[in-house]
């Protein structure tokens, strides 16, 4: 009898399932329809907004066409008698909008704000790397400055250090702007900052960043510019800047440097759009970030919430310090070393104290 017991249980389970078969099928159909309707709704909302940004800068026409699209799609969904035909028409409309959005042309030729007006480029000959248009603005305030650029040749055999910087704004801790700074044995430093390239009079906002409204730029700058701007001159929305020296080998540092210089040249020749989530000021450096220190867990949440990426680097043994993490974080908070002195003299030495 004991040998028949599992069969009896299986028979009973099957009988129960068959008894509820119609209800299960109905439930699955309901859930699949709900999921399909959710997808259609999300795409309807996204396409309606995308059309507006595709047609800009003609705001009136953009508003009219986007509004018409937002009205017509629900009418097709509810009024076309044949549901399959309605779905085909709606999906085709979504595809057309998506293709138009994907083919929006990025450009390097716009009336840019002065801080992002010049896109740097690099010429490499063996170990000699000549960087053109290194930014080195002389700031009096955040918005009052003298524009300066210079060209400099670096010997890759002299490349010896890499600093990892996080700059927090608005008192937040979850997200931060990332800057890398390469150091050479002769005392030269070259900072790299991936930034949104804004036009004159243009203001960045979250929604526009989803719809190909801003280009990306790699700023190659003197530390006295791109770092000092954040530690000393941004007063309306002060930033807290942390400078962490890394323990990477010269070979690894050179690898990261070459990857970034290749990206700089690619953006110089082939502009790309910024995207709030997929292609922002941190994710554009993610490949370089992974080259610095691939997280032990590829799904580490601190890759997204990059304001905590310094803790991840510390746990991976990348930060060059014997201090505990809270002590290191306090020690490498560089505002305290330079905020009382706005001069550019010996700035790189001060932040390394």
C-alpha positions as a Markdown table, in Angstrom:
| # | Residue | x | y | z |
|---|---|---|---|---|
| 1 | Unk | 0.0 | 0.0 | 0.0 |
| 2 | Unk | 2.9 | 2.4 | 0.8 |
| 3 | Unk | 4.1 | 1.9 | -2.8 |
| 4 | Unk | 0.8 | 3.2 | -4.1 |
| 5 | Unk | 0.7 | 6.3 | -1.9 |
| 6 | Unk | 2.8 | 8.6 | -4.2 |
| 7 | Unk | 0.7 | 7.6 | -7.2 |
| 8 | Unk | -2.4 | 8.4 | -5.2 |
| 9 | Unk | -1.1 | 11.8 | -4.3 |
| 10 | Unk | -0.1 | 12.5 | -7.9 |
| 11 | Unk | -3.5 | 11.4 | -9.1 |
| 12 | Unk | -5.2 | 13.7 | -6.6 |
| 13 | Unk | -3.1 | 16.7 | -7.6 |
| 14 | Unk | -3.8 | 16.1 | -11.3 |
| 15 | Unk | -7.5 | 15.8 | -10.6 |
| 16 | Unk | -7.4 | 19.1 | -8.7 |
| 17 | Unk | -5.5 | 20.8 | -11.5 |
| 18 | Unk | -7.9 | 19.5 | -14.2 |
| 19 | Unk | -10.8 | 20.7 | -12.1 |
| 20 | Unk | -9.5 | 24.2 | -12.1 |
| 21 | Unk | -8.2 | 24.1 | -15.7 |
| 22 | Unk | -10.7 | 26.5 | -17.1 |
| 23 | Unk | -10.0 | 29.0 | -14.2 |
| 24 | Unk | -6.3 | 28.7 | -14.6 |
| 25 | Unk | -6.5 | 29.3 | -18.4 |
| 26 | Unk | -8.7 | 32.3 | -17.8 |
| 27 | Unk | -6.3 | 33.7 | -15.2 |
| 28 | Unk | -3.3 | 33.3 | -17.5 |
| 29 | Unk | -5.2 | 35.0 | -20.3 |
| 30 | Unk | -6.1 | 37.9 | -18.0 |
| 31 | Unk | -2.5 | 38.3 | -16.8 |
| 32 | Unk | -1.1 | 38.1 | -20.3 |
| 33 | Unk | -3.6 | 40.8 | -21.5 |
| 34 | Unk | -2.8 | 43.0 | -18.5 |
| 35 | Unk | 1.0 | 42.6 | -19.3 |
| 36 | Unk | 0.4 | 43.4 | -23.0 |
| 37 | Unk | -1.7 | 46.5 | -22.1 |
| 38 | Unk | 0.9 | 47.7 | -19.7 |
| 39 | Unk | 3.6 | 47.4 | -22.4 |
| 40 | Unk | 1.3 | 49.2 | -24.9 |
| 41 | Unk | 0.7 | 52.0 | -22.3 |
| 42 | Unk | 4.4 | 52.5 | -21.5 |
| 43 | Unk | 5.2 | 52.7 | -25.2 |
| 44 | Unk | 2.3 | 55.0 | -25.9 |
| 45 | Unk | 3.5 | 57.4 | -23.1 |
| 46 | Unk | 7.2 | 57.2 | -24.3 |
| 47 | Unk | 6.4 | 57.7 | -28.0 |
| 48 | Unk | 4.1 | 60.6 | -27.3 |
| 49 | Unk | 6.9 | 62.4 | -25.4 |
| 50 | Unk | 9.6 | 61.2 | -27.9 |
| 51 | Unk | 7.6 | 62.8 | -30.8 |
| 52 | Unk | 7.7 | 66.1 | -29.1 |
| 53 | Unk | 11.5 | 66.0 | -28.7 |
| 54 | Unk | 12.0 | 64.6 | -32.2 |
| 55 | Unk | 10.2 | 67.6 | -33.8 |
| 56 | Unk | 11.8 | 70.3 | -31.6 |
| 57 | Unk | 12.8 | 73.1 | -31.8 |
| 58 | Unk | 9.4 | 74.0 | -33.3 |
| 59 | Unk | 7.5 | 73.8 | -30.0 |
| 60 | Unk | 4.0 | 74.5 | -31.4 |
| 61 | Unk | 4.3 | 71.8 | -34.1 |
| 62 | Unk | 5.9 | 69.4 | -31.7 |
| 63 | Unk | 3.1 | 69.9 | -29.2 |
| 64 | Unk | 0.4 | 69.4 | -31.9 |
| 65 | Unk | 1.8 | 66.3 | -33.4 |
| 66 | Unk | 2.6 | 64.7 | -30.0 |
| 67 | Unk | -0.9 | 65.5 | -28.8 |
| 68 | Unk | -2.5 | 64.1 | -32.0 |
| 69 | Unk | -0.5 | 60.9 | -31.6 |
| 70 | Unk | -1.5 | 60.6 | -27.9 |
| 71 | Unk | -5.1 | 60.9 | -28.9 |
| 72 | Unk | -5.2 | 58.7 | -32.0 |
| 73 | Unk | -3.5 | 55.6 | -30.4 |
| 74 | Unk | -6.2 | 55.1 | -27.8 |
| 75 | Unk | -8.9 | 55.7 | -30.4 |
| 76 | Unk | -7.4 | 52.9 | -32.6 |
| 77 | Unk | -7.1 | 50.6 | -29.5 |
| 78 | Unk | -10.7 | 51.0 | -28.4 |
| 79 | Unk | -12.6 | 51.7 | -31.7 |
| 80 | Unk | -11.1 | 49.4 | -34.3 |
| 81 | Unk | -13.3 | 46.3 | -34.2 |
| 82 | Unk | -10.6 | 43.8 | -35.0 |
| 83 | Unk | -8.3 | 43.7 | -32.1 |
| 84 | Unk | -5.4 | 42.1 | -34.0 |
| 85 | Unk | -5.6 | 44.8 | -36.6 |
| 86 | Unk | -5.6 | 47.5 | -33.9 |
| 87 | Unk | -2.5 | 45.9 | -32.3 |
| 88 | Unk | -0.7 | 45.7 | -35.6 |
| 89 | Unk | -1.4 | 49.4 | -36.4 |
| 90 | Unk | -0.3 | 50.5 | -32.9 |
| 91 | Unk | 2.9 | 48.5 | -33.0 |
| 92 | Unk | 3.8 | 49.8 | -36.4 |
| 93 | Unk | 3.3 | 53.4 | -35.2 |
| 94 | Unk | 5.6 | 52.6 | -32.2 |
| 95 | Unk | 8.2 | 51.2 | -34.5 |
| 96 | Unk | 8.1 | 54.3 | -36.7 |
| 97 | Unk | 8.6 | 56.6 | -33.7 |
| 98 | Unk | 11.4 | 54.5 | -32.3 |
| 99 | Unk | 13.2 | 54.4 | -35.6 |
| 100 | Unk | 12.9 | 58.2 | -35.9 |
| 101 | Unk | 14.2 | 58.6 | -32.3 |
| 102 | Unk | 17.2 | 56.3 | -33.0 |
| 103 | Unk | 18.1 | 58.3 | -36.1 |
| 104 | Unk | 18.2 | 61.7 | -34.4 |
| 105 | Unk | 21.6 | 63.1 | -35.4 |
| 106 | Unk | 24.0 | 64.0 | -32.6 |
| 107 | Unk | 26.3 | 66.9 | -33.5 |
| 108 | Unk | 29.6 | 68.6 | -32.6 |
| 109 | Unk | 28.6 | 71.8 | -34.2 |
| 110 | Unk | 26.2 | 73.8 | -32.0 |
| 111 | Unk | 26.4 | 77.1 | -30.1 |
| 112 | Unk | 27.9 | 75.5 | -27.0 |
| 113 | Unk | 28.4 | 76.9 | -23.6 |
| 114 | Unk | 32.0 | 78.1 | -23.1 |
| 115 | Unk | 32.8 | 75.4 | -20.7 |
| 116 | Unk | 32.1 | 72.7 | -23.3 |
| 117 | Unk | 32.9 | 74.6 | -26.4 |
| 118 | Unk | 36.0 | 72.8 | -27.4 |
| 119 | Unk | 36.1 | 69.0 | -27.8 |
| 120 | Unk | 39.6 | 67.7 | -27.1 |
| 121 | Unk | 41.4 | 65.2 | -29.4 |
| 122 | Unk | 44.6 | 63.2 | -29.1 |
| 123 | Unk | 47.4 | 62.3 | -31.5 |
| 124 | Unk | 49.5 | 59.3 | -30.5 |
| 125 | Unk | 53.0 | 58.5 | -31.9 |
| 126 | Unk | 54.5 | 55.5 | -30.1 |
| 127 | Unk | 54.8 | 56.5 | -26.4 |
| 128 | Unk | 54.3 | 60.2 | -27.1 |
| 129 | Unk | 50.7 | 61.3 | -26.7 |
| 130 | Unk | 49.8 | 64.9 | -27.7 |
| 131 | Unk | 46.5 | 66.1 | -26.2 |
| 132 | Unk | 44.9 | 69.1 | -27.8 |
| 133 | Unk | 42.5 | 71.6 | -26.1 |
| 134 | Unk | 43.2 | 70.8 | -22.5 |
| 135 | Unk | 40.9 | 73.1 | -20.5 |
| 136 | Unk | 42.5 | 75.3 | -17.9 |
| 137 | Unk | 40.1 | 78.1 | -17.1 |
| 138 | Unk | 41.1 | 80.8 | -14.7 |
| 139 | Unk | 38.1 | 81.2 | -12.4 |
| 140 | Unk | 37.1 | 84.3 | -10.4 |
| 141 | Unk | 33.6 | 82.8 | -9.7 |
| 142 | Unk | 31.8 | 79.8 | -11.2 |
| 143 | Unk | 30.4 | 82.0 | -14.1 |
| 144 | Unk | 33.2 | 84.6 | -14.3 |
| 145 | Unk | 36.3 | 83.1 | -15.8 |
| 146 | Unk | 39.0 | 83.5 | -18.4 |
| 147 | Unk | 39.0 | 80.8 | -21.0 |
| 148 | Unk | 42.4 | 79.1 | -21.5 |
| 149 | Unk | 43.3 | 75.9 | -23.4 |
| 150 | Unk | 46.6 | 74.4 | -24.1 |
| 151 | Unk | 48.2 | 71.5 | -25.9 |
| 152 | Unk | 50.7 | 69.2 | -24.2 |
| 153 | Unk | 52.7 | 66.1 | -25.1 |
| 154 | Unk | 52.9 | 63.3 | -22.5 |
| 155 | Unk | 55.3 | 60.4 | -22.4 |
| 156 | Unk | 53.4 | 57.2 | -21.5 |
| 157 | Unk | 56.6 | 55.8 | -19.8 |
| 158 | Unk | 56.2 | 58.6 | -17.3 |
| 159 | Unk | 52.6 | 57.7 | -16.4 |
| 160 | Unk | 52.7 | 56.5 | -12.8 |
| 161 | Unk | 49.5 | 57.2 | -10.9 |
| 162 | Unk | 45.7 | 57.4 | -11.1 |
| 163 | Unk | 43.4 | 59.3 | -8.8 |
| 164 | Unk | 39.7 | 58.5 | -8.4 |
| 165 | Unk | 37.5 | 61.4 | -7.5 |
| 166 | Unk | 33.8 | 61.6 | -6.5 |
| 167 | Unk | 32.1 | 65.0 | -6.3 |
| 168 | Unk | 28.7 | 65.1 | -4.5 |
| 169 | Unk | 26.2 | 67.9 | -5.0 |
| 170 | Unk | 23.1 | 69.1 | -3.1 |
| 171 | Unk | 24.1 | 67.2 | 0.1 |
| 172 | Unk | 23.4 | 63.9 | -1.6 |
| 173 | Unk | 25.4 | 60.7 | -1.1 |
| 174 | Unk | 23.8 | 58.2 | -3.5 |
| 175 | Unk | 25.1 | 59.7 | -6.8 |
| 176 | Unk | 28.3 | 61.6 | -7.5 |
| 177 | Unk | 30.2 | 63.0 | -10.5 |
| 178 | Unk | 33.2 | 60.9 | -11.3 |
| 179 | Unk | 36.6 | 62.3 | -12.3 |
| 180 | Unk | 39.8 | 60.4 | -13.1 |
| 181 | Unk | 43.2 | 62.1 | -12.8 |
| 182 | Unk | 46.4 | 60.7 | -14.3 |
| 183 | Unk | 49.7 | 61.6 | -12.8 |
| 184 | Unk | 53.1 | 61.6 | -14.5 |
| 185 | Unk | 56.5 | 61.4 | -12.9 |
| 186 | Unk | 57.5 | 64.9 | -14.0 |
| 187 | Unk | 54.6 | 66.4 | -11.9 |
| 188 | Unk | 52.1 | 66.8 | -14.7 |
| 189 | Unk | 48.5 | 65.8 | -14.1 |
| 190 | Unk | 45.6 | 65.3 | -16.6 |
| 191 | Unk | 42.0 | 65.1 | -15.4 |
| 192 | Unk | 39.2 | 63.4 | -17.3 |
| 193 | Unk | 35.5 | 64.3 | -16.7 |
| 194 | Unk | 32.6 | 62.9 | -18.8 |
| 195 | Unk | 30.0 | 65.7 | -19.0 |
| 196 | Unk | 26.8 | 66.7 | -20.6 |
| 197 | Unk | 27.5 | 69.2 | -23.5 |
| 198 | Unk | 24.9 | 72.0 | -23.2 |
| 199 | Unk | 24.2 | 74.8 | -25.6 |
| 200 | Unk | 24.1 | 78.4 | -24.6 |
| 201 | Unk | 20.9 | 79.1 | -22.7 |
| 202 | Unk | 20.1 | 75.4 | -22.4 |
| 203 | Unk | 19.3 | 73.9 | -19.0 |
| 204 | Unk | 19.6 | 70.3 | -18.2 |
| 205 | Unk | 16.6 | 68.4 | -16.9 |
| 206 | Unk | 15.9 | 64.8 | -16.1 |
| 207 | Unk | 13.1 | 64.2 | -18.7 |
| 208 | Unk | 14.9 | 65.7 | -21.7 |
| 209 | Unk | 17.9 | 63.5 | -20.9 |
| 210 | Unk | 15.9 | 60.4 | -21.9 |
| 211 | Unk | 15.2 | 61.8 | -25.4 |
| 212 | Unk | 18.5 | 62.7 | -27.2 |
| 213 | Unk | 18.5 | 66.3 | -26.2 |
| 214 | Unk | 22.1 | 66.6 | -25.0 |
| 215 | Unk | 25.4 | 65.4 | -26.4 |
| 216 | Unk | 28.3 | 63.9 | -24.3 |
| 217 | Unk | 31.8 | 65.3 | -24.1 |
| 218 | Unk | 35.0 | 64.1 | -22.4 |
| 219 | Unk | 36.6 | 67.1 | -20.8 |
| 220 | Unk | 40.4 | 66.7 | -20.6 |
| 221 | Unk | 41.5 | 69.4 | -18.1 |
| 222 | Unk | 44.1 | 70.7 | -15.8 |
| 223 | Unk | 43.3 | 69.7 | -12.2 |
| 224 | Unk | 43.3 | 73.5 | -11.4 |
| 225 | Unk | 40.3 | 73.8 | -13.6 |
| 226 | Unk | 37.9 | 70.8 | -13.3 |
| 227 | Unk | 38.6 | 69.9 | -9.7 |
| 228 | Unk | 39.2 | 73.4 | -8.3 |
| 229 | Unk | 35.9 | 74.5 | -9.9 |
| 230 | Unk | 34.1 | 72.1 | -7.7 |
| 231 | Unk | 36.1 | 72.6 | -4.4 |
| 232 | Unk | 36.3 | 76.4 | -4.5 |
| 233 | Unk | 33.9 | 78.1 | -6.9 |
| 234 | Unk | 30.6 | 76.3 | -6.9 |
| 235 | Unk | 28.9 | 78.3 | -4.2 |
| 236 | Unk | 25.2 | 78.2 | -5.0 |
| 237 | Unk | 25.2 | 74.4 | -5.0 |
| 238 | Unk | 28.4 | 73.5 | -3.1 |
| 239 | Unk | 30.1 | 70.2 | -3.9 |
| 240 | Unk | 32.0 | 67.8 | -1.6 |
| 241 | Unk | 35.0 | 66.3 | -3.4 |
| 242 | Unk | 36.9 | 63.2 | -2.4 |
| 243 | Unk | 40.2 | 62.3 | -4.0 |
| 244 | Unk | 41.4 | 58.7 | -3.6 |
| 245 | Unk | 44.8 | 57.6 | -4.7 |
| 246 | Unk | 44.8 | 54.1 | -6.3 |
| 247 | Unk | 47.2 | 51.2 | -6.0 |
| 248 | Unk | 47.1 | 50.2 | -9.7 |
| 249 | Unk | 50.1 | 49.0 | -11.6 |
| 250 | Unk | 51.7 | 51.3 | -14.2 |
| 251 | Unk | 50.5 | 48.8 | -16.8 |
| 252 | Unk | 46.9 | 48.9 | -15.6 |
| 253 | Unk | 47.0 | 52.7 | -15.5 |
| 254 | Unk | 48.3 | 52.9 | -19.0 |
| 255 | Unk | 45.6 | 50.6 | -20.2 |
| 256 | Unk | 42.9 | 52.8 | -18.7 |
| 257 | Unk | 44.6 | 55.9 | -20.2 |
| 258 | Unk | 44.6 | 54.4 | -23.7 |
| 259 | Unk | 41.0 | 53.3 | -23.4 |
| 260 | Unk | 39.9 | 56.9 | -22.5 |
| 261 | Unk | 42.0 | 58.6 | -25.1 |
| 262 | Unk | 40.5 | 56.3 | -27.7 |
| 263 | Unk | 37.0 | 57.3 | -26.5 |
| 264 | Unk | 38.0 | 61.0 | -26.6 |
| 265 | Unk | 38.9 | 60.7 | -30.3 |
| 266 | Unk | 35.8 | 58.7 | -31.1 |
| 267 | Unk | 33.6 | 61.4 | -29.6 |
| 268 | Unk | 35.6 | 64.1 | -31.5 |
| 269 | Unk | 34.8 | 62.3 | -34.8 |
| 270 | Unk | 31.4 | 60.7 | -34.0 |
| 271 | Unk | 29.3 | 62.6 | -31.4 |
| 272 | Unk | 27.0 | 60.7 | -29.1 |
| 273 | Unk | 23.9 | 61.6 | -27.1 |
| 274 | Unk | 23.7 | 61.6 | -23.3 |
| 275 | Unk | 21.0 | 59.5 | -21.7 |
| 276 | Unk | 19.8 | 59.9 | -18.2 |
| 277 | Unk | 20.1 | 56.2 | -17.4 |
| 278 | Unk | 22.1 | 54.4 | -20.0 |
| 279 | Unk | 24.7 | 56.9 | -21.1 |
| 280 | Unk | 25.3 | 59.4 | -18.4 |
| 281 | Unk | 28.3 | 61.1 | -16.8 |
| 282 | Unk | 29.1 | 57.9 | -14.8 |
| 283 | Unk | 28.1 | 55.0 | -17.1 |
| 284 | Unk | 30.2 | 56.5 | -19.9 |
| 285 | Unk | 33.2 | 55.9 | -17.7 |
| 286 | Unk | 32.0 | 52.5 | -16.5 |
| 287 | Unk | 34.2 | 50.5 | -18.9 |
| 288 | Unk | 37.2 | 52.5 | -17.6 |
| 289 | Unk | 35.9 | 52.1 | -14.0 |
| 290 | Unk | 35.8 | 48.3 | -14.5 |
| 291 | Unk | 39.3 | 48.4 | -15.8 |
| 292 | Unk | 40.3 | 50.1 | -12.6 |
| 293 | Unk | 38.7 | 47.6 | -10.4 |
| 294 | Unk | 36.0 | 45.1 | -11.6 |
| 295 | Unk | 33.6 | 44.6 | -8.7 |
| 296 | Unk | 33.8 | 41.2 | -7.0 |
| 297 | Unk | 30.1 | 41.0 | -7.6 |
| 298 | Unk | 29.1 | 42.1 | -11.1 |
| 299 | Unk | 25.7 | 43.0 | -9.8 |
| 300 | Unk | 27.0 | 45.1 | -7.0 |
| 301 | Unk | 24.4 | 47.9 | -6.4 |
| 302 | Unk | 27.2 | 50.4 | -5.9 |
| 303 | Unk | 27.9 | 50.3 | -9.7 |
| 304 | Unk | 24.6 | 52.1 | -10.2 |
| 305 | Unk | 24.6 | 54.1 | -6.9 |
| 306 | Unk | 28.1 | 55.3 | -7.7 |
| 307 | Unk | 28.2 | 57.6 | -4.7 |
| 308 | Unk | 29.2 | 54.5 | -2.8 |
| 309 | Unk | 31.7 | 53.3 | -5.4 |
| 310 | Unk | 34.6 | 54.5 | -3.2 |
| 311 | Unk | 33.5 | 52.0 | -0.6 |
| 312 | Unk | 33.5 | 49.2 | -3.2 |
| 313 | Unk | 37.0 | 50.2 | -4.4 |
| 314 | Unk | 38.2 | 50.2 | -0.8 |
| 315 | Unk | 36.8 | 46.7 | -0.2 |
| 316 | Unk | 38.6 | 45.6 | -3.4 |
| 317 | Unk | 41.9 | 46.9 | -2.1 |
| 318 | Unk | 42.2 | 49.5 | -4.8 |
| 319 | Unk | 42.4 | 52.6 | -2.5 |
| 320 | Unk | 46.0 | 53.3 | -1.5 |
| 321 | Unk | 45.6 | 53.7 | 2.3 |
| 322 | Unk | 46.0 | 51.8 | 5.6 |
| 323 | Unk | 43.2 | 53.8 | 7.2 |
| 324 | Unk | 39.7 | 52.4 | 7.9 |
| 325 | Unk | 37.1 | 53.4 | 5.4 |
| 326 | Unk | 35.5 | 56.0 | 7.6 |
| 327 | Unk | 38.9 | 57.5 | 8.4 |
| 328 | Unk | 40.0 | 57.4 | 4.7 |
| 329 | Unk | 36.8 | 59.1 | 3.6 |
| 330 | Unk | 37.4 | 61.9 | 6.1 |
| 331 | Unk | 41.1 | 62.2 | 5.2 |
| 332 | Unk | 40.5 | 62.2 | 1.4 |
| 333 | Unk | 37.8 | 64.9 | 1.6 |
| 334 | Unk | 39.9 | 67.5 | -0.2 |
| 335 | Unk | 37.7 | 70.6 | 0.3 |
| 336 | Unk | 39.3 | 71.0 | 3.7 |
| 337 | Unk | 42.7 | 71.5 | 2.2 |
| 338 | Unk | 41.9 | 74.1 | -0.5 |
| 339 | Unk | 38.6 | 75.8 | 0.3 |
| 340 | Unk | 40.2 | 78.7 | 2.1 |
| 341 | Unk | 42.6 | 79.4 | -0.8 |
| 342 | Unk | 41.2 | 80.0 | -4.3 |
| 343 | Unk | 44.6 | 80.4 | -5.9 |
| 344 | Unk | 45.7 | 77.8 | -8.4 |
| 345 | Unk | 49.3 | 77.8 | -7.1 |
| 346 | Unk | 50.4 | 74.3 | -6.0 |
| 347 | Unk | 46.8 | 73.1 | -6.2 |
| 348 | Unk | 47.7 | 69.5 | -7.2 |
| 349 | Unk | 50.1 | 69.3 | -4.3 |
| 350 | Unk | 47.5 | 70.6 | -1.8 |
| 351 | Unk | 44.9 | 68.1 | -2.7 |
| 352 | Unk | 47.5 | 65.3 | -2.2 |
| 353 | Unk | 48.7 | 67.0 | 1.0 |
